[in-house]
Amino acid sequence: MKFRHAFLTVATTAVLAVAAGIPAQAATPLPPLVDRSLTTASTKTVTNDECVEAVGAAIAAGATDASTDVCTRTATLTTSPARRVTATELASARGSLSAAEYVAMSAAVNAGALYTKDFRQEQLNGTDTEVQYGHFYYDGERAWIKATYRGVRGIHKCVVSYNVGIGVELTECSDSGSTYQRRIYAKWKFSALFSGFPVSWSETYALNATAQGSLWQ
């Protein structure tokens, strides 16, 4: 009965959302990463308090089809093994680097101190899936992703991979923190319509990357 209830909740929400003009979105293929050998690092279940409060208010107001099931997502982090940046990659990047960047990157590569890791964090609910993915660099003293350092720059992308019956909007895809540890995060705004009652809330999912190559959610 529990699974049947969850299915009915998702299906009912989908019908209402379509009526409200919230389009369903098919799965979005993700561009290839540096290393496709990703393995699961951790999985956790998160229930958003702001969502529970908003949906609870709709239920109290008479939304008979509302359910706080939409407030819980499973976040799964997958990562690649550490990979040393090679002399071959250095040579291929030569044309895009300044003289100073090339010297700095050459020194890092020759010292064996320049590494990269891929990551993919997926937030999954029966109605939607959001993903942030990319790769960061580190050298034992510093970690970086969107900044260019030692001639290289990482990648960080945030996409709605799938949604039906619920609106999902990306509001921020960025990173912050110190040179030693970066917080890589994605912020999303969700919206739904229950028995004519509009409901919306925000969620943030984050990863942490260090200069030693540690990566966790």
N, C-alpha and C positions, 0 to 999 in steps of 0.2 A: 504493500500500500504506500510505503514511503516513496518508492521510486515512481509510482503512478502519480502521486501528488506533485512531485517535482516536475514530471513531464507536463502535467496539466497546467502548472503554474507558468512554465516557460511558454507553452503553446498559447495560453490565454493572453499573456503579456505580448506575444508576437502579434496576435490579431489586433489588439488594441493599439499597439505601436504603429502598425501599418495604417490603421485608420487615422492615426494622428499625424501621419506623414513621416515617420521615422523609417528610413529605408533599411532593408537587410543588406549586409555586406558579405560577399563571399570571401573565402580565405585568400590572403594576399601572399604570393610567393616571395620569399626573402632572398636577397642577393647573396651570392656565395661569400663565405668568410675566408680568412687566411687559412684556417685549418678546420676541416669538417669533422675531425675526430672528437666530437663533443660527448662527454659523459655526465651523468647526473651527479651534481655535487650536493644538493640539498633540496628538500621540498617542505613547504610549510603552508598551513591553512590560515587565512586572515579574514576576520569579519570586521567590516568597517562600521564604526559606531555612528558616524554621521548618517550613513545610509539607513541603519536600523532605526534611528530616530525619525528620519524623514518618512520611511515606509510605515513605521508605527503610527505616525500622525495621520497618514492617509487611511490606514485601517480604522483608526478611531473615528475618522470623519465619514466612514461608510464604504470604503473601497473593499468590496467583498472578494475581489480577485487578486488583491495584493499579497505578497509574501516576502518575508525577509530573506528568503533563499537567494535573492539577487544580490545580497550584501556580502556573501561569502565567496572568496576565490582561493584557488590553490596556486601558489607561486612556486614554480620549479626553476632552479638554476642549473644550467649545464655549462661546462667549461672544457677547454682543450688543455692538453699538457703544455708546459712551458716550452717555448720554441726560441732558440737563439737566432738573432738576425745574422744572416750569412754575408760573406764577402760578395757573393753573386748578386744578392739584393742591393748591396751597396753600389756595385757597379751599374746596375740598371737604374738606380736613382740619381746617378751622377749629374745628369743633365738638368735636373730640377733643383739642385742644391747650390747654395752660394759656396764660395771657397771656404769660408769659416765653418759652415754647416758640414761640408764634406770632411774637413779635417776633424771636427768633433765626432762625427759619426764613425769615421775610420778608426779613431782612437778607441771608441767604445766597442766596435766590432772586433778589433784586434785584441782588445783586453778580455774579450768574451763576456762583457758585462751588459750587453744590450739584449733584452728578451721581450717577447710578446706573448699574450694569451688571448684567446677568443672567449666570448661569453654570450649566453642567451638566457634571458629570464622571461618566462611565460606566465601570465596571469590568466587562469582558466575558470570560467563559470559556464553553466549550461547555455547561457544566452550570449556569451561573448568571450573573446580571447584577445589579450593585448601582449605585445612583445617588445622588449628592448634588447638590442644585441649589438655586437661590434667586437673590437679588440683594443687593448691598452698596452702601453709599453712601460717597462721598468728597468732600472739598472742597479738596484741595491740602495741607492740614495734618493731616488725620485721615481714617482709614478705619474704618468700623464696620458691623456686621451684626446681631448680636442685641441690642446695647445701643441704647437710645433716645438720640439726640443731635440737637440742632437740630430737635426735633419729629418726627423720622422714625426708623423702625427697619426694618432689612433682613429678609430671609427666608433661613433655612437649613433644608432638609429632607433626610433620608437615608432611602431606601427600598430594599427588595429588590424589584427589578423582575421578576425571573424566577429560579426555581431548580427543578431536577429532579435527583434522585439525590444531592443533597448538602444538608446543613443549613446555613443561613446565619442568623445572629442579629446584629442591630445592638446594640453595647454602648456606643457613645458617638457623639454627633453634636453637635459644638461648635466653638468657635474660641478662639484664645488669641493672645498676642503684645503688641505695643506699640500705642499710639494711631496710629502712622504705618503699621505693617504688621501685618496680621492673618493668622494661619494658620488656615484653615478645613479641618476634617478630619472623617472618618468612620472609626470602628473597627468591625471585623466579626469575628465568631467563626464559623469553618467547622467542620463535622463530617461524617465519612463512615464507611462500614463496608466493609472489604475482607476477604473470606473469613473473616468473623467477628471481624476485628481492628478495633476502633474507633480512629479517627484524628481529631485535632482540632488546630487552629492558629488564630492571630489575624493579621489584616492591617489596616494603616492606610493610607488614601489621603488626601492633603492638597493644598490649593491655597493660594496666597499672594496677598493683595490689598494694594495700597498706597494711600496718600493721593493719589497721582498717577493712580490708576486702572489701574495695571499689574496683570495677573492671569496667573498661570502655575502649572503643576503640577510 
